[in-house]
Every structure is written in structure tokens, then in C-alpha cells.
Amino acid sequence: MKKRLTVAQATIEFLKNQFIERDGVEQPYFGGCFGIFGHGNVAGLGQALQENPDFTYYQCRNEQSMVHTAVAYAKVKNRLGAFVCTSSIGPGATNMITGAALATINRLPVLLLPGDIFATREPNPVLQQLESSQTQDISVNDCFKPVSKYWDRISRPEQLIYSLPEVMRVLTSQADMGAVTLSMPQDVQTHAYDFPVELFEKRVWHISRPRPDVPTLRKAVEWIKSSKNPVIVSGGGAIYSGADQVLHEFASKTGIPVGETFAGKGSVRYDAPYCLGGLGATGTKYAIEVANEADVVIGIGTRYSDFTTASKSIFQHPYVKFININISEFDAFKHHALPLVGDAKVVLEELLELLGDFEVEKTYREKIEHMNHAWDEEVTKIYAEGNGTVPPIDQAIVIGTLNEFMDDRDVMINASGSAPGDLHKLWRATDPKNFHLEYGFSTMGYEIAAGLGAKMADPTREIYVICGDGGYLMNNHEIITSIQEGFRMTILLLNNNGYASIGGLSESIGSERFGTRYVYRDNEKNQLAGDFLPVDLAKMQKVWVQR
């Protein structure tokens, strides 16, 4: 049987019938569609979304920020849900590229449907079309190729039959997640075709828990049993797998300490006796000390960014070995590791069983417990007294006040500036979703948009966004969307009168914070060296929330 629909109608009809299931829990995969309409998507996808109110459309204010919102939604959902983002052609499309890169770098799924130029080429060049003297088969949507895990252009209606299942395959592939871009020429969106009805039947995408190779697993057990100073590096994959409870059992039984990446912070509680807190260039001094001496490093769901490894300087044992537990083969082989390719939860369960009664030496366990208590005491002191930041208020004290105020299941969101370093060291994480920090792309302007996405993903949690004035002034648009849709979040806005973090780096290399302060121009010097701009951020907030 056939069903006659336009390409846009068929796309939405297909997407709303896609479901996801893991561990017997089934749910719709897409939460809806974020979008801004313009020429390129209003006549096609706009009509299709209007005709399908059960596939909710959300009106956004900026194309980049709506992708950030979608990414945060997927992160809180443990990658078991995603959003669609649609834009017009030209700047609407290119505005989404930063968000696409952020999604792909962080291994988080989002589906992008940018409008594209006419496939027939009859009206060329249309408004906002990028022309080339070398080919007719190019548009700004080709810019998505390097930042997408899957990219396709629908030039004929029947191509949807083969492309849409590929879109879902990649979006639900734990090893290959990221941005998926389906470029939609504005004329083709409106073309009708007799699609097979099977395309629109409900489909459930099962998220499996792959088991590791048994001989490799046994070798890993041998390495761990022969180690003296093993350490775990817990990354985002531990949280996405839902492995936090088995990780707690594993570390409690074996005594192997756990250091956390930015994405992995919260995979264990801060007060667990084996917890070292943040590990890497911005980690705690004790986590760094343990990593320096580690002879076996067990990476769980980490991609080993430069901050995690302190630019490959933190693991200093001359004979250090790596065991990498990762769903992605690409990440599992990093650092010449013994690769345990599989689901983090399952791999840890099987490792725990094979290790039997293995425990680290009593002195090592006691040393780690002492470090945990000592660092917690230091955090208490810093929260009370600060860390020496210039008045009027110390950032560490602000962070501490918020940390102590929030409930265990509340979510703190941040992404850029000097706050990530302080948060990685100091934040007392109490839940796998309590610490939400995007540091794969470290995108200024992610925070507020992400706050909206996090609240949409789990309305039962309170959302607290930490944002500097630099990030706030760069991208604060989705405050309006949150008000429009009734999604509440609290924004903690820190006024640094400019870019404080990079300003500190500038000062350290002798550039005197050049170009990093929000100041008037000194015309005599022809430099930005005058008085600070009188930006009233408090008054701006009052204007935002008036109804």
C-alpha cells in the first residue's frame, strides 16, 4: 500500500513513529522540533509541523541556541531521546553549525533539518545562495559535513525511503552518535510522492548492552590483579550507560579510586571514600597525585581530552598500562590501551565477577580515603573563605553557596570561562545529573539554552545555570522561549565586565588583558582602555521576566 505525502509531511510522519528501548523501557525517541521559519522551510516543514500537533513544535529565538537546547535535552536523557532542529536556508542554516560541532564532539544526538536551495536550480541564484564557479552542486549546507556523523541531501522524494532509516541508525548508534544533518531543498520539501506505508509504521530501536571480548576481559583482570596503584578515570559514558551503581559497587569492593572527567563528574558521589573528584589539568591535587603514580589506568567512557590527561602529562608511571572500557572502538584504543569494547555497565559487572575477592592493598585504600576527607575539608574552607579572587565577591564562595543550597537531584549547568575549572575541583556532585558541564567544545552561550533543554528533559528537577556576563551577552535568547513554554530555571549571572578567564591567560603571557574587558575606547591611545561599560545586567533581568 502507498500513502501520498509531501517530502516534509513524510519526514514528520516517519519521525513521530520512532521509539527507543533499553532494558525493557520504551519511549518516543523525539521530544519534538525546535525551529525558526524562513524561506527554505516555512512552506514545507512548516506546513507538516502545523498538521502534526502531536509532534510538538517549539519556537526558538536563535538557531545556534536551539541546537544547544536539543543537546542538553539528549544529555539529561542519557542519549535515549533527541530533538529535531529546523532552519531556513542561508544564515539560519549556518547558525546551527556551532551547535552541530558541539553535539558531535560530545557524542550527543541531534537531528538537523536545514532548508536548502532549489534542487531544480531554476531560480538560481536565490536569496542567500552561495554560488560557486566550480560546481552547481554546493550550498552552505555542505559546511555541516565535517561536523556531522551523518549527512545527506534529499534531491528526490524517493530518497527519503532510504535516508530516514539511516538517520535513525546513526542517531541511536551508541558508538557513532553526534549531529545528523538532512539537508532539505525548499522545493523538494513540497514535492508529493506515493510512499510505502511500511515507512510510517512504529519502529522501536533497541539500545543493546554489548559484552566485551572474553579473552581481552581476562587479560584486563590479570593486569588489575597485578597492579599496585590502579585508578579509574570515569567519563561521560559511565553516566550515559547508567553504570553509576555498579561503578560504586566496583570501587567499594576493590578499593580502586575514581577520578572524574568533566562529563563523568557525578558518576560517583563526592563523599564516597574512593572518590578523588575531578581529574586532569583542572582536577584536585590528590587526583593528580594518584594519577601520577598509577600503574594501571581504567578508563570508563572517556575520550581522554587534553584536560583529562593534562596534555598527556598526568600519567607518569614509567610502565603505566591503560584498560579502556568504551562503547566506541575509536575511543577504546586510545593510549595504546587494552580495549574492552562494550557497554560500561555490563563490562564493569563482568569485571567485578572475574576479579573475585581482589582488593587493593589496605594502605592504598586508607590513603585514598584520607585524600577524600582531606579534600572535602579543603573545599569546605574554600567555600567559606574563597580562593583569593579579587573582591567584590569570590567566585568560589558563590559556587559554594549554590552547591549548599541545591538539592541532590537539582542540576547545575555551565560551559565556559573560569567557572569550569573551579567547578571541576570544588563541586560536590550528588547525582549523575547534578553536574552538567559542557567542556567538549566549551561553548560560550551554551548555558541558558541548555538550561531550557535540561528542564524539558526532566521537569522534576530544578535547573540552576551559572553564566558569566560574556556568555550571557553572547547568547541569552532562550530565556524568552522558557518563559513562553513555562519551563522554569534559575540563572546565576556573574558579572566580570568582560572575558575573565581568557583575560587571565592574556595577563599571564604579558598581553595585559588586551581585548578582553568591556570598556570604552580611549581615542588618544586608539585602544579599548577606557572606563568599564555601564551595562546594568540586573535591570536587564527584570525586563526579561516581566509578563
BELHU-V146692 format. One record per residue. N is the residue number from 1. RES is the residue in three letters. PSI is psi in degrees with one decimal (999 if undefined). NEAR is the number of other C-alpha atoms within 12 Angstrom. D_CENTER is the distance of its C-alpha to the mean C-alpha in Angstrom with 2 decimals. Layout:
BEGIN
<<N;RES;PSI;NEAR;D_CENTER> <N;RES;PSI;NEAR;D_CENTER>>
END
This chain:
BEGIN
<<1;MET;153.9;10;41.41> <2;LYS;156.5;14;39.75> <3;LYS;120.4;20;37.90> <4;ARG;117.9;22;38.23> <5;LEU;159.7;31;35.15> <6;THR;165.7;30;33.71> <7;VAL;-42.5;41;30.72> <8;ALA;-44.6;45;28.55> <9;GLN;-42.0;36;30.10> <10;ALA;-37.7;42;29.68> <11;THR;-49.1;49;25.97> <12;ILE;-39.6;39;25.30> <13;GLU;-40.7;33;27.86> <14;PHE;-50.0;36;26.13> <15;LEU;-36.4;41;22.58> <16;LYS;-7.8;36;23.83> <17;ASN;15.8;30;25.51> <18;GLN;128.2;37;22.55> <19;PHE;162.5;28;21.77> <20;ILE;146.9;33;19.78> <21;GLU;134.1;22;21.26> <22;ARG;135.4;26;20.55> <23;ASP;33.6;17;23.15> <24;GLY;-0.5;13;25.35> <25;VAL;118.7;15;23.09> <26;GLU;142.0;18;22.99> <27;GLN;157.0;25;21.21> <28;PRO;141.8;26;20.73> <29;TYR;-41.5;41;17.69> <30;PHE;135.1;38;17.16> <31;GLY;-9.6;36;17.01> <32;GLY;-156.1;35;18.76> <33;CYS;126.7;41;18.52> <34;PHE;145.3;45;17.50> <35;GLY;158.5;40;19.94> <36;ILE;125.2;38;22.34> <37;PHE;144.7;35;25.65> <38;GLY;-173.7;26;27.85> <39;HIS;131.3;32;30.15> <40;GLY;-22.4;39;28.39> <41;ASN;-11.6;39;26.96> <42;VAL;-38.1;29;29.12> <43;ALA;-21.1;27;32.05> <44;GLY;-78.1;38;30.21> <45;LEU;-32.0;47;26.83> <46;GLY;-46.4;39;27.95> <47;GLN;-44.8;24;30.99> <48;ALA;-39.8;32;29.22> <49;LEU;-37.1;35;26.74> <50;GLN;-35.0;21;29.73> <51;GLU;-8.9;19;31.62> <52;ASN;69.9;24;28.93> <53;PRO;-16.3;17;28.17> <54;ASP;-7.5;19;26.92> <55;PHE;88.1;29;23.85> <56;THR;131.3;25;22.82> <57;TYR;132.8;32;22.35> <58;TYR;127.5;36;20.62> <59;GLN;121.7;29;21.88> <60;CYS;177.6;35;19.47> <61;ARG;-17.8;27;20.52> <62;ASN;134.0;38;18.43> <63;GLU;-37.9;41;16.97> <64;GLN;-46.7;43;14.12> <65;SER;-29.3;47;13.12> <66;MET;-28.9;53;13.54> <67;VAL;-39.0;58;10.89> <68;HIS;-41.5;56;8.45> <69;THR;-43.0;56;10.10> <70;ALA;-39.5;52;9.74> <71;VAL;-44.7;55;5.99> <72;ALA;-37.8;48;6.16> <73;TYR;-48.7;41;9.17> <74;ALA;-36.5;43;8.03> <75;LYS;-45.9;48;5.82> <76;VAL;-31.1;46;9.10> <77;LYS;5.2;34;11.14> <78;ASN;35.7;34;10.24> <79;ARG;17.1;40;9.84> <80;LEU;24.0;41;13.43> <81;GLY;153.9;42;13.27> <82;ALA;173.0;48;12.23> <83;PHE;156.8;46;13.66> <84;VAL;144.2;48;15.93> <85;CYS;127.0;53;16.12> <86;THR;144.7;52;19.57> <87;SER;168.4;47;21.19> <88;SER;-178.6;40;24.62> <89;ILE;175.7;38;25.65> <90;GLY;-127.8;33;25.67> <91;PRO;-28.8;29;23.65> <92;GLY;-40.8;37;21.90> <93;ALA;-50.1;46;20.53> <94;THR;-25.1;37;19.85> <95;ASN;-24.3;31;17.99> <96;MET;-8.0;47;15.19> <97;ILE;-40.8;38;14.93> <98;THR;-42.8;33;12.64> <99;GLY;-36.8;47;10.08> <100;ALA;-43.2;49;10.88> <101;ALA;-42.5;37;10.46> <102;LEU;-44.4;40;6.96> <103;ALA;-46.0;49;6.23> <104;THR;-41.6;35;8.75> <105;ILE;-36.8;29;8.05> <106;ASN;4.6;44;4.85> <107;ARG;43.4;45;7.24> <108;LEU;138.0;48;6.06> <109;PRO;138.5;52;9.31> <110;VAL;141.4;54;10.81> <111;LEU;121.2;54;14.54> <112;LEU;129.5;52;16.03> <113;LEU;76.2;52;19.78> <114;PRO;139.8;53;21.12> <115;GLY;156.9;50;24.86> <116;ASP;170.8;48;26.96> <117;ILE;168.0;41;30.52> <118;PHE;129.1;35;33.52> <119;ALA;-31.0;30;33.86> <120;THR;-21.8;20;37.64> <121;ARG;7.0;21;37.60> <122;GLU;-42.8;11;40.62> <123;PRO;12.8;13;39.57> <124;ASN;144.0;18;38.08> <125;PRO;134.6;18;37.02> <126;VAL;166.9;22;35.33> <127;LEU;132.6;19;33.80> <128;GLN;12.2;24;30.58> <129;GLN;134.7;30;31.29> <130;LEU;116.3;25;30.70> <131;GLU;149.9;19;34.00> <132;SER;138.7;13;34.70> <133;SER;-4.9;8;38.13> <134;GLN;-22.9;8;37.15> <135;THR;151.6;9;35.74> <136;GLN;-14.6;18;35.51> <137;ASP;63.0;23;32.58> <138;ILE;146.7;25;29.76> <139;SER;176.7;35;27.71> <140;VAL;-19.2;29;24.73> <141;ASN;-19.3;42;22.64> <142;ASP;-18.8;29;23.34> <143;CYS;-18.8;26;20.94> <144;PHE;-15.9;36;18.06> <145;LYS;-49.4;27;19.42> <146;PRO;-15.5;20;17.92> <147;VAL;11.9;31;14.31> <148;SER;145.4;39;14.69> <149;LYS;-22.1;38;15.06> <150;TYR;137.9;35;17.96> <151;TRP;136.5;31;20.09> <152;ASP;155.9;32;23.35> <153;ARG;127.2;38;25.86> <154;ILE;100.5;36;28.09> <155;SER;-18.4;28;31.54> <156;ARG;146.2;28;33.58> <157;PRO;-42.3;32;33.12> <158;GLU;-15.7;26;33.80> <159;GLN;-24.2;24;30.86> <160;LEU;-35.3;39;28.60> <161;ILE;-32.4;24;30.24> <162;TYR;-27.3;21;28.77> <163;SER;-43.0;29;25.53> <164;LEU;-42.7;37;24.02> <165;PRO;-33.4;27;24.21> <166;GLU;-38.2;22;22.53> <167;VAL;-48.0;37;19.64> <168;MET;-35.4;42;19.24> <169;ARG;-44.5;28;19.87> <170;VAL;-42.0;30;16.91> <171;LEU;-31.7;44;14.50> <172;THR;5.7;40;15.69> <173;SER;112.8;30;16.09> <174;GLN;-28.2;37;14.18> <175;ALA;-10.2;35;15.17> <176;ASP;30.4;30;14.50> <177;MET;158.6;39;11.45> <178;GLY;-158.3;43;9.83> <179;ALA;137.6;48;11.41> <180;VAL;126.9;49;14.97> <181;THR;122.5;49;17.52> <182;LEU;101.4;41;20.87> <183;SER;129.4;53;23.11> <184;MET;94.0;46;25.73> <185;PRO;138.3;45;29.01> <186;GLN;-29.0;40;30.39> <187;ASP;-39.5;33;33.72> <188;VAL;-32.0;37;32.51> <189;GLN;-31.2;44;30.45> <190;THR;-2.9;33;33.86> <191;HIS;133.1;30;35.73> <192;ALA;152.0;23;37.02> <193;TYR;151.8;25;37.35> <194;ASP;95.1;21;38.64> <195;PHE;146.3;28;35.63> <196;PRO;134.8;20;36.28> <197;VAL;-23.7;18;35.62> <198;GLU;-26.4;18;33.98> <199;LEU;-26.9;30;30.92> <200;PHE;7.9;27;30.32> <201;GLU;152.2;18;30.99> <202;LYS;131.2;19;28.46> <203;ARG;131.1;23;26.38> <204;VAL;121.1;25;24.45> <205;TRP;112.5;29;21.89> <206;HIS;128.0;24;22.22> <207;ILE;107.0;32;19.39> <208;SER;170.2;23;21.50> <209;ARG;83.1;28;21.44> <210;PRO;138.7;27;22.96> <211;ARG;152.8;24;25.32> <212;PRO;165.6;32;25.77> <213;ASP;127.4;21;28.87> <214;VAL;-48.8;19;31.62> <215;PRO;-38.5;15;33.41> <216;THR;-38.2;24;30.22> <217;LEU;-43.3;31;29.41> <218;ARG;-36.1;24;32.94> <219;LYS;-39.1;24;32.69> <220;ALA;-39.6;36;29.57> <221;VAL;-41.1;30;31.66> <222;GLU;-44.4;21;34.44> <223;TRP;-44.9;28;32.26> <224;ILE;-43.8;36;30.93> <225;LYS;-28.3;26;34.48> <226;SER;-0.8;19;35.90> <227;SER;157.6;30;33.38> <228;LYS;-36.6;30;34.37> <229;ASN;62.8;38;31.21> <230;PRO;156.0;42;28.19> <231;VAL;146.6;45;24.70> <232;ILE;134.9;47;21.44> <233;VAL;107.0;53;18.09> <234;SER;119.1;49;15.58> <235;GLY;-172.4;48;12.02> <236;GLY;-30.6;46;9.05> <237;GLY;-29.4;47;11.38> <238;ALA;-36.7;45;13.91> <239;ILE;-45.7;41;12.07> <240;TYR;-32.2;41;11.08> <241;SER;-15.1;41;14.74> <242;GLY;33.3;35;16.08> <243;ALA;9.2;34;17.92> <244;ASP;-39.3;35;18.05> <245;GLN;-44.2;24;21.71> <246;VAL;-30.0;27;23.01> <247;LEU;-41.1;47;21.36> <248;HIS;-45.0;35;23.29> <249;GLU;-41.7;24;26.41> <250;PHE;-49.6;37;26.04> <251;ALA;-36.7;41;25.71> <252;SER;-42.9;27;28.37> <253;LYS;-45.0;24;30.83> <254;THR;-25.0;37;30.50> <255;GLY;6.2;36;29.85> <256;ILE;124.0;46;27.27> <257;PRO;155.8;52;25.11> <258;VAL;120.7;53;21.32> <259;GLY;148.1;54;19.25> <260;GLU;140.6;51;15.54> <261;THR;178.7;51;12.74> <262;PHE;-46.5;52;10.18> <263;ALA;-23.8;50;7.76> <264;GLY;-5.8;49;11.13> <265;LYS;127.8;49;12.82> <266;GLY;-10.0;49;14.34> <267;SER;-23.3;49;15.12> <268;VAL;154.7;45;18.62> <269;ARG;147.6;35;20.38> <270;TYR;-29.6;37;21.26> <271;ASP;7.8;29;24.93> <272;ALA;135.4;31;25.18> <273;PRO;-19.7;32;27.92> <274;TYR;-2.4;40;26.08> <275;CYS;125.5;46;22.92> <276;LEU;-8.5;52;22.69> <277;GLY;-154.6;52;19.59> <278;GLY;138.6;49;17.32> <279;LEU;137.2;47;18.35> <280;GLY;-158.0;38;18.58> <281;ALA;-31.1;31;19.51> <282;THR;19.0;32;18.37> <283;GLY;178.7;35;19.43> <284;THR;156.9;34;22.51> <285;LYS;-31.2;28;25.87> <286;TYR;-37.9;34;26.62> <287;ALA;-40.0;42;23.52> <288;ILE;-42.3;34;24.47> <289;GLU;-44.5;27;28.06> <290;VAL;-41.6;41;27.36> <291;ALA;-37.8;45;25.15> <292;ASN;-34.8;28;28.01> <293;GLU;-2.6;26;30.45> <294;ALA;133.7;33;28.48> <295;ASP;-20.8;29;30.39> <296;VAL;125.9;38;27.93> <297;VAL;121.9;45;24.14> <298;ILE;101.6;50;22.36> <299;GLY;130.0;50;18.76> <300;ILE;108.2;50;16.79> <301;GLY;35.6;53;13.62> <302;THR;148.6;46;12.95> <303;ARG;7.1;37;12.98> <304;TYR;60.6;43;15.09> <305;SER;170.2;31;13.82> <306;ASP;-31.1;20;16.66> <307;PHE;-35.6;30;15.72> <308;THR;-40.0;38;15.79> <309;THR;4.3;33;19.14> <310;ALA;51.2;22;20.43> <311;SER;45.4;15;21.01> <312;LYS;32.4;18;22.65> <313;SER;-8.9;21;25.09> <314;ILE;-29.2;33;24.19> <315;PHE;98.2;35;25.69> <316;GLN;-2.9;22;29.32> <317;HIS;131.8;22;31.42> <318;PRO;-23.0;13;33.69> <319;TYR;31.0;17;33.30> <320;VAL;139.5;28;29.71> <321;LYS;148.9;35;28.41> <322;PHE;134.5;36;24.93> <323;ILE;115.1;42;24.16> <324;ASN;116.8;45;20.76> <325;ILE;114.1;50;19.63> <326;ASN;141.2;46;17.06> <327;ILE;-21.0;41;16.81> <328;SER;122.0;29;16.48> <329;GLU;-36.2;25;19.80> <330;PHE;-44.3;24;18.39> <331;ASP;-29.5;32;16.57> <332;ALA;-28.0;32;19.40> <333;PHE;-2.6;24;22.03> <334;LYS;148.7;30;20.63> <335;HIS;31.9;24;23.16> <336;HIS;40.2;15;25.92> <337;ALA;163.4;29;24.81> <338;LEU;113.0;34;26.43> <339;PRO;118.7;36;23.91> <340;LEU;85.8;42;23.48> <341;VAL;114.1;36;21.69> <342;GLY;-178.3;36;20.87> <343;ASP;132.7;36;19.02> <344;ALA;-43.1;44;18.28> <345;LYS;-47.2;38;20.14> <346;VAL;-43.9;34;23.12> <347;VAL;-43.3;41;23.41> <348;LEU;-39.8;45;23.53> <349;GLU;-43.0;28;26.10> <350;GLU;-36.1;29;28.24> <351;LEU;-43.9;39;28.05> <352;LEU;-40.6;31;29.11> <353;GLU;-43.7;20;32.03> <354;LEU;-26.2;23;33.23> <355;LEU;-19.6;26;33.05> <356;GLY;-122.9;17;35.61> <357;ASP;13.3;16;36.88> <358;PHE;135.0;26;35.14> <359;GLU;152.0;26;34.27> <360;VAL;164.5;30;33.76> <361;GLU;148.0;20;36.85> <362;LYS;-39.6;16;37.67> <363;THR;-35.8;14;37.67> <364;TYR;-43.3;26;34.13> <365;ARG;-44.0;30;32.89> <366;GLU;-35.4;18;34.86> <367;LYS;-43.6;26;33.52> <368;ILE;-43.3;37;29.88> <369;GLU;-40.4;29;30.87> <370;HIS;-42.2;22;32.65> <371;MET;-41.3;32;29.64> <372;ASN;-46.6;33;27.49> <373;HIS;-41.3;23;30.20> <374;ALA;-41.9;23;30.91> <375;TRP;-36.8;30;27.38> <376;ASP;-38.7;29;27.19> <377;GLU;-38.4;17;30.49> <378;GLU;-39.0;23;29.22> <379;VAL;-43.1;34;26.22> <380;THR;-42.7;24;28.79> <381;LYS;-43.4;18;30.89> <382;ILE;-40.4;26;28.19> <383;TYR;-32.0;30;27.09> <384;ALA;-37.8;21;30.78> <385;GLU;-13.4;21;31.87> <386;GLY;179.6;25;28.89> <387;ASN;27.7;24;28.35> <388;GLY;11.1;16;30.74> <389;THR;147.2;19;28.89> <390;VAL;139.2;13;31.40> <391;PRO;165.2;15;32.38> <392;PRO;-19.6;13;32.25> <393;ILE;144.6;20;29.49> <394;ASP;132.6;24;27.49> <395;GLN;-37.3;38;23.68> <396;ALA;-36.7;35;23.82> <397;ILE;-39.3;30;26.22> <398;VAL;-46.9;31;24.03> <399;ILE;-43.9;42;21.08> <400;GLY;-41.6;29;23.65> <401;THR;-44.3;24;25.16> <402;LEU;-44.0;29;21.95> <403;ASN;-42.7;32;21.09> <404;GLU;-25.9;22;24.63> <405;PHE;-37.0;17;24.67> <406;MET;148.9;26;21.66> <407;ASP;166.7;22;22.26> <408;ASP;-37.5;24;20.68> <409;ARG;-2.8;26;18.50> <410;ASP;159.7;34;17.42> <411;VAL;126.9;46;13.86> <412;MET;131.7;51;13.39> <413;ILE;135.1;50;10.70> <414;ASN;166.4;48;10.72> <415;ALA;-30.3;41;9.39> <416;SER;172.6;38;12.59> <417;GLY;-156.6;38;16.28> <418;SER;-16.8;35;18.23> <419;ALA;-40.5;42;16.61> <420;PRO;-40.8;41;13.81> <421;GLY;-44.8;31;16.77> <422;ASP;-41.4;37;18.78> <423;LEU;-40.9;44;16.17> <424;HIS;-38.5;45;15.44> <425;LYS;-44.3;41;19.22> <426;LEU;-27.5;42;20.39> <427;TRP;130.4;48;18.18> <428;ARG;93.1;43;19.86> <429;ALA;133.5;41;17.25> <430;THR;-3.9;29;19.08> <431;ASP;149.7;30;16.77> <432;PRO;-20.2;42;13.74> <433;LYS;3.8;43;11.98> <434;ASN;-30.2;38;13.90> <435;PHE;108.0;49;11.62> <436;HIS;97.0;49;8.21> <437;LEU;119.4;48;7.46> <438;GLU;105.1;42;5.05> <439;TYR;18.3;39;7.57> <440;GLY;-42.4;34;7.09> <441;PHE;-15.1;28;8.45> <442;SER;63.3;31;9.39> <443;THR;116.3;36;10.17> <444;MET;132.6;40;13.10> <445;GLY;-1.0;41;13.22> <446;TYR;-33.7;50;9.65> <447;GLU;-54.4;54;10.92> <448;ILE;-43.2;50;13.60> <449;ALA;-39.8;51;12.15> <450;ALA;-35.1;52;9.18> <451;GLY;-41.0;52;12.12> <452;LEU;-47.1;50;13.80> <453;GLY;-40.4;48;11.21> <454;ALA;-41.7;46;10.99> <455;LYS;-38.4;37;14.78> <456;MET;-35.4;36;15.30> <457;ALA;-35.9;35;13.56> <458;ASP;86.7;28;15.79> <459;PRO;-12.5;22;18.62> <460;THR;-11.7;17;20.26> <461;ARG;145.7;28;17.99> <462;GLU;140.4;29;18.58> <463;ILE;128.9;42;15.79> <464;TYR;119.4;37;16.33> <465;VAL;124.6;44;14.70> <466;ILE;121.1;44;15.74> <467;CYS;133.2;43;16.29> <468;GLY;164.9;37;18.76> <469;ASP;-27.1;37;21.31> <470;GLY;-49.6;35;20.01> <471;GLY;-36.7;37;16.62> <472;TYR;-47.9;39;18.55> <473;LEU;-22.2;28;21.21> <474;MET;-37.1;24;18.92> <475;ASN;91.2;29;17.06> <476;ASN;13.2;39;18.26> <477;HIS;-34.2;32;19.29> <478;GLU;2.0;41;17.48> <479;ILE;-41.3;39;19.60> <480;ILE;-41.9;29;22.25> <481;THR;-40.5;34;20.34> <482;SER;-37.6;33;19.65> <483;ILE;-43.6;20;23.37> <484;GLN;-40.4;20;24.43> <485;GLU;-6.4;20;22.71> <486;GLY;27.7;18;23.45> <487;PHE;112.9;28;20.01> <488;ARG;136.5;29;20.60> <489;MET;158.3;37;18.42> <490;THR;129.0;29;19.72> <491;ILE;122.1;35;18.90> <492;LEU;105.2;31;20.07> <493;LEU;118.9;31;20.99> <494;LEU;119.6;31;22.13> <495;ASN;109.4;31;24.67> <496;ASN;3.9;36;25.01> <497;ASN;41.4;29;27.05> <498;GLY;-156.9;32;24.82> <499;TYR;92.2;33;22.27> <500;ALA;-41.7;30;23.09> <501;SER;-53.8;28;20.84> <502;ILE;-24.1;25;21.84> <503;GLY;-38.7;25;25.23> <504;GLY;-40.0;23;25.72> <505;LEU;-41.8;19;25.04> <506;SER;-44.0;18;27.45> <507;GLU;-37.8;18;30.02> <508;SER;-24.2;13;29.77> <509;ILE;8.4;12;30.68> <510;GLY;11.9;11;33.48> <511;SER;4.0;14;32.12> <512;GLU;36.6;17;32.81> <513;ARG;31.8;25;29.54> <514;PHE;127.3;23;30.64> <515;GLY;15.1;24;28.72> <516;THR;-4.4;28;26.29> <517;ARG;148.3;30;28.31> <518;TYR;87.8;27;28.85> <519;VAL;161.6;22;32.63> <520;TYR;160.2;22;35.54> <521;ARG;134.4;17;37.11> <522;ASP;104.5;13;40.15> <523;ASN;-28.7;10;42.45> <524;GLU;-38.8;10;44.86> <525;LYS;-12.6;10;42.27> <526;ASN;45.3;10;40.25> <527;GLN;156.2;18;37.13> <528;LEU;84.8;22;34.48> <529;ALA;18.4;21;36.36> <530;GLY;-155.3;18;37.73> <531;ASP;157.4;15;37.03> <532;PHE;144.7;19;33.62> <533;LEU;136.5;18;32.81> <534;PRO;65.2;15;33.66> <535;VAL;117.6;21;30.40> <536;ASP;88.4;16;30.74> <537;LEU;-33.8;25;27.22> <538;ALA;-42.9;17;28.75> <539;LYS;-36.5;12;30.92> <540;MET;-40.3;17;28.11> <541;GLN;-38.6;21;26.34> <542;LYS;-37.6;12;29.63> <543;VAL;-40.9;13;29.88> <544;TRP;-44.5;20;26.43> <545;VAL;-0.3;20;27.23> <546;GLN;137.4;12;30.84> <547;ARG;999;9;31.65>>
END
